[in-house]
Amino acid sequence: MSDQVGVGTGGMIPPSQAGVGGRGAATVFVLRILSAGLMLALQVLLARLMTQADFGIYVLIWTWLLALASFAGFGFPEAAVRFLPRYLVRKRGRDLWGFFWVGLAVIVFGATIAAALMVVASTFIPSNHVARFVLIVVAAGLPFLALEYFLEGCARSFGWVTLTTGPSYVLRPLLIGLGVGFAAMLGVTIDGSLVAVILIVSMVAISSGLLILVVLRMHKLAKPAEPSAVTVHRARHWFAASLPLLAVSGFEDLLTYSDVVLLGMLVTAEEVAVYFAAARSMALASFVYYAFYMVAGRGFSLAVGARDRELLQARVHEAPRLTFWCTLGALIVTLAAGQMVLSLFGPAFQTGYTVMLILAAGFLARSASGQAADLMIITGRARIMLSITVAALLLNLMATLLLTPWFGIEGAAAATALTMALRAAGLSWAAWNYAGISMLQLPITRLSQQARFQAPS
């Protein structure tokens, strides 16, 4: 079955529900600004209380967790944005609940097996090697973070922007900060082991709370269906549709965090800490992109579900325009305060300002393509997006390996910025070439509205 979207076929949903979601994006942005302050305070607290080497180890643990959690989600967090909005608008409550139960089962089972394999693998690493400690901590947190990703994907699909952002980006730094602060007041030494335990406890609390809230809210949207009501055919359909997104999301996260991971192998832990602090200080600019990412995909999916091509093209035009100009403003503010923010981490971290300048160019280039990645997923072009993402990852790996030995952490930043720009260009080209949707408001855009657009159900 396929969804046919043609000109003038809309009318199933009001534009306010299918839009990019300026109000929703603003809510996400405000929450992420709050999160930025909390995260900055947390990073400064940890950098002050821990040795620079221990802080670098914490950075590696958190980066590996973020990089691997998408793989443990098996593509279901991304597939939720594709399926759940259209099931909702077409009043297919049984499929809505069925997708949720299948995704939940696959993630819990799969992530637990992956964590067990990581624990087994750690036994082959010498007990005094830091890699063994990192692997064990990542294994302990992986199932909970994967579950959290899936629940956030479901919340994003239904437009529950507070649930998509609040628990992970506001509550988690609060819990970690309070835990570390309380331990410091008791005179406990703040090292990598203690922070790792606090981090895992926060993941357990957030994933459990999210599961309860999402299920309770879903009860209000559609009549609950038991897991036993899911047919084998539908389960296979969702699993087959999600698997390509497993690779897409996994490689996207590897691309996002590959610079820090590679730096951990190429430079000292102290230099990794400086790079991480500089990248974190750019959070305000990245939050703009994230804010529109959290709401634009649902608008695209609702437009596809309503078979309204004109509405889809309008929303696609709206997303990059808002994302670009808001990102530009955020970059100006961030760079103006860059030296002051870095100084909060300590005098040694101020050398990271050049890294901030280089990364800023990459963020701006990425914003110009808007939410092209979401559009490719929702229109069923995940394999094309995967090819572009893998190519970008390989480029980033090669560029980082080539430039870092010569230019240090600034070389890694240049490799990351170049990759961002080329991937954005590739995704924009793919959206036009394969889906007939222009990411930019150009005269040629009108020609695309004469093309037919199809996406799998």
N, C-alpha and C positions, 0 to 999 in steps of 0.2 A: 504493500500500500504506500502511496506517496501523497504528499501535500502539494497541490498545485496552487501557485500564487500568481495571479494575473492582475493586470491593471483594472482598477475599479471593482474588484471583487470583495472589497472589505465591507465593514459595517457590523462585524460580529462583536467587536470590542470598542469601547470609546478610546480615542487617542490618549486621553490622560492616563489610561491604564497600560497602554503599550508603549509609552514614550521612554526616552532615555532616563527620565526620572530626575529632573533637576532638584526637586525637594529631597528625594531619597538620596541622591548623590551628596547633597549638602549635609544631610544627617550623617552619612558615612564619613564625610570629610571632617566634620566637627568631632566625631568620635575618634577619628584617626589623629586629629590634632591633639586631643586629650591624651590619646595613646602615645603620641610622640613625646609629650612632656613626661609622661610616666616612664616610658622606655628610656628616655634620655636620663632621667633621674636614676633609674635602675642601673643603667650601664655605668654611670658615674659612680654610684654607690659600690658596685662590684669592682670597678677599676681601682677605687680607693682602698677597699677592704682586702682585696686579693693581691697576690703578686702579679706582675705583668704576665709571667709565664702561665700562671693558673687562669688568669683572665683569657689568655689566648686559647687554652684548652677548653674553657667554657664556650668560647666562640665556635670552636670546631665541633663540639657536641651539638650545639643548637643548630649549626649550619647543616650537619649531616642529618639531623632529625627532619629539618625542613625539606632537604633534598630528597629523602627517601619516603616521606609520608605520602606523597602523591602516588608513588608506585604501589604502596600498600592499599591505596584506595581503589585500585583496579579500574580507574576511569569513571566510577559511579558518581563522584562529586561533580564532575563536569557534565556527565550525561543527565544528571538531575535537571540542569538548566535547560537542556534540550527537550526533555520529555514532560516534566511535571507541569510547566505552564500550559502546554497545549492540552494535556489531560484535564486540567482544571477548566480551561475555557470551553472544552468540548463536553464537559460534565461526565468524564469517564473515571468515576471514583474508584471503581474496582482496579483499574490499571494504575491509578495513582498510588493506592496503598500497596498494590502488588510490587511496583517498582521499589517502593521504600523497603519492604520486607526482604526482597531479593538482595538489594544493595547492602542492607544491614548485615545479612547473613554472610555474604561473600567477603565483606571487609573484615568482620570480626574473625572469621575462620582463617582467611588468607593472611592477615596481618599477624595473627598469633603464630601461625606456622613459620612465617618469615622471621619473626623475633626468635623463635626457638632455634632456627638454623643459625642465626647470628650468634647466639649464646654458644652453640656447639663450635662454631668457627673460632670463637675467642679462646677456646682451650688450646688452640695450636699456636697462640701468641705468648711469648714469655710473660710471666706474671708481673714483672717489673716494667714492662713496656707500656707507655701511655696509650698506645693504640688499643690494647686489650680493655682498658678502663673505658675508653670512648665507645668501643663496640658494645660493651655490656650495657652502658647507660642508654645508648641509642635503641638497643633491643627492648629495654624495659619501657621506654616511652612510645615506641612506634605504634603499637595497636591503639593506644588512646588518642594519639595525634591523627591517625588515619580515620578513626571514628569521628573525631571532631571535624575533620575536613568534609566528610560526607554529610554530616548534619548541617554544617554551614552551607554546603551546596544546596541542600533541600530548603533551608531558610531563605537563601538568595532567590531560589526559584519562585517562592511565594511572595517575595517582596518584603520579607521581615528583616529590614536592614539593621535594626538594632541587634538582633540575634546573630547576624553574620559578622558583626564587628565587636560588639560590646564584650562578650565573654573572653575571646581570645586576645584582643588588643587593649582592653582596659582592665578587665578583672585579673588576667594572668600576671601582668607586671605588678599589680597591687599585691597579689598573693605572694609572689616571689620576694618583692621588696619587704613586705611585712615579716615574712619568714626569716630573711637574712638579717633584717634589723633587730628582730627579737633575739636571734642567736647571738648577734654582736653584743647586745645589752647584757646577755648572760655570760659574756666573756669567752664564748666558743670561737675557735679559730675558723675564719671563713676561707675554706679552700674548695677545690673542685669537687670533692666528694660530697660535701654538705650542700653546695648549690645544686648539684645533680639530683640529690634526694628531694630537695624542695621543688625543683622543676618538675619531676615526675609526679609528685603529690598534686601539684597544681593542674597537671594534665588530667589526672584521674577525676578531680573535682569538676573541672569544666566540661569534660566529655559526658560525664554522668548527668550533670545538670542540664546540658543541652538536649540530651536524649529525652529527658522527661518533658521539657518545654516544647520541643518540636512535635512529639506525639500528641500532647494535649491540644496544641493548636491545630494539628491536622484533623483531629476529631471534629472541629468546628467547620472545616471545609468540605469534608465528604464523609459519608457513612463508613465506619471502619470495616475493613475486610480482613478476615483471618489469613495468616500466612498459607494455610492449607488451600485457600481458594486460588492460589497462583497456579496457572497451568504450566506444564513443562515447556510448551511452545513459546509462551510469553517470556518465561525466564531465560530461555536460550536467546530470544530476540534481544532482550536488554543486555545480556552478557556479551553477545556478539557486537552490539553497538557500543558498549562501554570499553571493550578491550583496546580498540585503536586509541581511545582517549587516555587509557592507561599509559601508553607510550608517549602520547602528546604531553600530558601533564607531567609525567616523570621527567622527560627530556627538558621540558620548560623549566622545571625546578632545578634540574642539574645545570641548565644554562644560567639560571639566576644566581646560583650559589657556587658555580664552578670556579669563579675567581678566588673566593676565599679558600675553597678546598685545595686548589692548586698552589696557592700561596703558602698553605700549610706545609707543602712539600718542597717549596723552592726558597723560602726565606725563613727567618727566625720567628718564634712565637710573638716576640715583641713587635716585629714589623706587621705581622698579621693583625695584632691588636690595634695598631695605628690605622691600618687600612679599614678595618671593621668600624672603628670609631668615625672615620671620615664618611664611609658609606652610610652609616646610621644617621649621621648629621644631615644627610641629604633626604631624610625621610619625608619632610614636608612636601617636597616636589613629587616624590613617588606616591604619596598619599592621594594626590589629585587623580593620577591615573587609576589608582586602586578604587577610588570612590566611584568613578564612572564605570569601571569594570564590574563593580558589584551590582549595579542596577541596569546597565545597558543591555546585557544579555537577556534578561527577562523580557524587556521590551521587544527585542528582536524576535524572541521565541513566541511571544503572544501575537505578533504581527504575522509570523509564519503560520501559527495555529489558526488565525482568522483568514488566511489566504488573501492577505491584503498587501500587494507588492508596493503600491505607492506609499503606504504607511511605513513599510520596512525601509524603503529608500530614504524617506524623510528622517527616520530615526538614525539611520546610518550616517547621514550628513550631519545631523545634530551632534552626535557623539564626538567625532574628532575635532570639530570646531571648539566646543566647550573645553575639551580636554587640553588642547594645545594652548589656548590663551590662559587658562587657569594655571597650567603647568609653568608657563613663562613667568607669570607673576610670582608664583611660589619659588621659582628658582632665583629670581632677583632678591627676594626677601631672605632666602636661605643663605645665599652667598654673601650677602651684606653682613650677616651675623655669624658667618662661618668660623672666623678666628676666635671669636668669643666662645662659641659653643665648644670648639675643640679644646680650648683652654680649661674647660670644666673637667675634662678627663685627666688633665695633668700637663705639665710643660712639654713632655716628650711627644704628646699627641698633636701639637700644633703644626708639625711637619706634614700633616695629612691634608693641608688646605689645597695643595696642588691637585691631589686626588679628587677633591670635591669639584674643582673647576673642570677637570676632564670628564668626570661622570655627568656633570650638568649637560654637556653637549649630547651625550647619549640619551638622557632622559627627555630632552626636548625633541630629538629625532623620533623617539618611540611614541611620543604623544601625538605626533602628526598623523599616525595611522589609526588613531582612535582605537576602537574595539574590533579590529579586523580579525583577531584570533577568535573571539567569541562568535563572530558572524560565520566563520568557516566551520566551527563545531556545530552550530545550530542548523546550518544548511546542509549538513551531512558531508562536508569536505574535510573531515578530520585527517584522512591519509595525506592529503596535499599539505595541510598544515604541519603534519608530522615530518614530512620531507624537508620543509623549510626550517623547522626547528632543529632537526638533526644536523642539517648543513650549517646552521648558525652555531650550534654547539661545537662541531668540529673546527669551525673557523676560530671560535673563541679559545679553544684548547691550544690550537697551533699558534695563534697570535700571542696568547699569554706565555706559552713556553718559549717563544722567540723573543718577546720584548722584555719579560721580567728579568732575565739574567743581565741585560744591558741597562735597563732603566729602573729596575726595582719595582716598588709598588705602583709608581706612576705608569710604568709600562703595562702592568696588569689593568690599571684603570683605562688606559688607551685602548687596550684590546676589548674590554667590556663595552666601551662607548661605541667603538666601530661595529661591534656585533649588534648592538641595539639598533643602530641606524640601518644596517643592511637587512636585518630581519624585518623591521618595519616596512621597508621598501618592498621586500619580497611578499609579505602578507597583503599589502595594498594591491600589488599586481595580481596576486592570486584571487583576491575577492572580485576584481574586475574581470579577469580572464576566465574564471571557472564558474562564478556565480552571477556574473553580469551586474554586479553591484559596485558602484563607484564610492570610494571612501572620501573623495574630495568633491567639492562643489565646482565642477568644471562644465563647460558647454557640452562636452561629449557625454556627460551624465545622462542627458535626455535620450540618447540613443539606447542606453541600457534599459530604459523603461519599456522598450518595444520587444525586449528579449523575454523568453520564457524562463521561469525559475522553478526548479523542483527540489524538494528536500524529502528524504525518507521520513516516515512517520515514527 
